[in-house]
């Protein structure tokens, strides 16, 4: 070795390195396919498991110190069943992913039955005023649930938070929508164009949406992204769906997509719509998630607002226009007095 030139020694080292790599790659009992199965078994979402720090959650698997700790995502009654859905990439521009079998049949039925008595015509947000207005762009009916309204909704919201890695407190209350007889929602963005709803005190801009399908539409009803990089093809899709990347409304599935880019700017390609439901009916549940806390829990709201007051001087006018029913997620937390959801201290009576 000492009589070799520097270049000869480098060449010898290179051959030794190649030999070691060759032996490593050819040793062991598992062939390439077996190793692939072992590795893919640990991908997030494959069996309803996500890698998380050991100290963050209880119930993490600590048996294998060499593997990432795993957390089982619970579904079903009291979250005791394991989510075994899969994650399918719909599009990378916009970033959209389908979560298969995200809801159970019982959860779908619960949301539909709870919503039916309170359905009203859906509205859209006015870009100039930030208020809800009627529009032919959106012809569905819908209603809102408060956050953590019951134990089943609370379980669904916790599951959404675990999978999106976004805090529960950043989410709005669930919105339930119903489409039938050709009803639709034309292409729109979920991020706000007005300057009112995106204010920091309202949680800032919407960053992501989780759209859950509560029924399977017989014909039509797809969610379509007309500005996506690729388009679906084939007779199984409606003409509307073939205008972009699309997802069929299938009971129990959920669509996760982002309205903001990783740099925080709004993503114009997140433009999406609900194709006309031409046969059967379509029920869906939507969770909008903000970059910051939206409203807060009941306890946080009491700490923030204190006594029964309106947080905005325009609350009375909004309430007179029916905003308490049209936009309850915001109004019930920020305009509690005008929406008559509480009693001011000066008007309350004591039984003592």
Secondary structure as the mmCIF struct_conf table of DSSP 4:
data_model
#
loop_
_struct_conf.conf_type_id
_struct_conf.id
_struct_conf.beg_label_comp_id
_struct_conf.beg_label_asym_id
_struct_conf.beg_label_seq_id
_struct_conf.end_label_comp_id
_struct_conf.end_label_asym_id
_struct_conf.end_label_seq_id
TURN_TY1_P TURN_TY1_P1 UNK A 2 UNK A 3
BEND BEND1 UNK A 4 UNK A 4
HELX_RH_AL_P HELX_RH_AL_P1 UNK A 6 UNK A 26
BEND BEND2 UNK A 28 UNK A 29
HELX_RH_AL_P HELX_RH_AL_P2 UNK A 32 UNK A 40
TURN_TY1_P TURN_TY1_P2 UNK A 41 UNK A 42
BEND BEND3 UNK A 43 UNK A 43
TURN_TY1_P TURN_TY1_P3 UNK A 44 UNK A 45
BEND BEND4 UNK A 46 UNK A 48
STRN STRN1 UNK A 49 UNK A 51
TURN_TY1_P TURN_TY1_P4 UNK A 54 UNK A 56
BEND BEND5 UNK A 57 UNK A 57
TURN_TY1_P TURN_TY1_P5 UNK A 58 UNK A 59
BEND BEND6 UNK A 63 UNK A 63
TURN_TY1_P TURN_TY1_P6 UNK A 65 UNK A 66
BEND BEND7 UNK A 67 UNK A 67
HELX_LH_PP_P HELX_LH_PP_P1 UNK A 68 UNK A 69
STRN STRN2 UNK A 70 UNK A 72
HELX_LH_PP_P HELX_LH_PP_P2 UNK A 73 UNK A 73
STRN STRN3 UNK A 74 UNK A 75
BEND BEND8 UNK A 76 UNK A 76
HELX_RH_3T_P HELX_RH_3T_P1 UNK A 77 UNK A 79
STRN STRN4 UNK A 81 UNK A 82
HELX_LH_PP_P HELX_LH_PP_P3 UNK A 83 UNK A 83
STRN STRN5 UNK A 87 UNK A 92
TURN_TY1_P TURN_TY1_P7 UNK A 93 UNK A 94
STRN STRN6 UNK A 95 UNK A 99
TURN_TY1_P TURN_TY1_P8 UNK A 100 UNK A 101
BEND BEND9 UNK A 103 UNK A 103
HELX_RH_AL_P HELX_RH_AL_P3 UNK A 105 UNK A 116
TURN_TY1_P TURN_TY1_P9 UNK A 117 UNK A 118
STRN STRN7 UNK A 120 UNK A 121
STRN STRN8 UNK A 124 UNK A 125
TURN_TY1_P TURN_TY1_P10 UNK A 127 UNK A 129
STRN STRN9 UNK A 132 UNK A 133
TURN_TY1_P TURN_TY1_P11 UNK A 136 UNK A 137
STRN STRN10 UNK A 138 UNK A 138
STRN STRN11 UNK A 141 UNK A 144
TURN_TY1_P TURN_TY1_P12 UNK A 147 UNK A 148
BEND BEND10 UNK A 150 UNK A 150
HELX_RH_AL_P HELX_RH_AL_P4 UNK A 151 UNK A 164
TURN_TY1_P TURN_TY1_P13 UNK A 165 UNK A 165
HELX_RH_3T_P HELX_RH_3T_P2 UNK A 168 UNK A 170
STRN STRN12 UNK A 171 UNK A 171
HELX_LH_PP_P HELX_LH_PP_P4 UNK A 172 UNK A 174
STRN STRN13 UNK A 175 UNK A 180
TURN_TY1_P TURN_TY1_P14 UNK A 181 UNK A 182
STRN STRN14 UNK A 185 UNK A 188
BEND BEND11 UNK A 190 UNK A 191
BEND BEND12 UNK A 194 UNK A 196
TURN_TY1_P TURN_TY1_P15 UNK A 197 UNK A 198
BEND BEND13 UNK A 199 UNK A 199
HELX_RH_3T_P HELX_RH_3T_P3 UNK A 200 UNK A 202
TURN_TY1_P TURN_TY1_P16 UNK A 203 UNK A 203
BEND BEND14 UNK A 204 UNK A 205
STRN STRN15 UNK A 206 UNK A 213
BEND BEND15 UNK A 214 UNK A 215
BEND BEND16 UNK A 218 UNK A 218
STRN STRN16 UNK A 219 UNK A 220
STRN STRN17 UNK A 223 UNK A 225
TURN_TY1_P TURN_TY1_P17 UNK A 226 UNK A 227
BEND BEND17 UNK A 228 UNK A 230
BEND BEND18 UNK A 234 UNK A 234
TURN_TY1_P TURN_TY1_P18 UNK A 235 UNK A 236
BEND BEND19 UNK A 237 UNK A 237
TURN_TY1_P TURN_TY1_P19 UNK A 239 UNK A 240
HELX_RH_3T_P HELX_RH_3T_P4 UNK A 241 UNK A 243
BEND BEND20 UNK A 244 UNK A 244
STRN STRN18 UNK A 245 UNK A 247
TURN_TY1_P TURN_TY1_P20 UNK A 251 UNK A 252
STRN STRN19 UNK A 254 UNK A 258
BEND BEND21 UNK A 259 UNK A 259
STRN STRN20 UNK A 260 UNK A 260
TURN_TY1_P TURN_TY1_P21 UNK A 262 UNK A 263
BEND BEND22 UNK A 264 UNK A 264
STRN STRN21 UNK A 266 UNK A 266
HELX_RH_3T_P HELX_RH_3T_P5 UNK A 268 UNK A 270
STRN STRN22 UNK A 272 UNK A 274
STRN STRN23 UNK A 277 UNK A 279
BEND BEND23 UNK A 280 UNK A 280
STRN STRN24 UNK A 281 UNK A 290
BEND BEND24 UNK A 291 UNK A 292
BEND BEND25 UNK A 295 UNK A 295
HELX_RH_AL_P HELX_RH_AL_P5 UNK A 298 UNK A 305
BEND BEND26 UNK A 307 UNK A 308
STRN STRN25 UNK A 310 UNK A 310
BEND BEND27 UNK A 311 UNK A 312
TURN_TY1_P TURN_TY1_P22 UNK A 313 UNK A 314
HELX_RH_AL_P HELX_RH_AL_P6 UNK A 315 UNK A 320
TURN_TY1_P TURN_TY1_P23 UNK A 321 UNK A 322
HELX_RH_AL_P HELX_RH_AL_P7 UNK A 323 UNK A 326
BEND BEND28 UNK A 327 UNK A 327
HELX_RH_AL_P HELX_RH_AL_P8 UNK A 328 UNK A 334
STRN STRN26 UNK A 335 UNK A 335
TURN_TY1_P TURN_TY1_P24 UNK A 336 UNK A 340
BEND BEND29 UNK A 341 UNK A 342
TURN_TY1_P TURN_TY1_P25 UNK A 345 UNK A 347
#
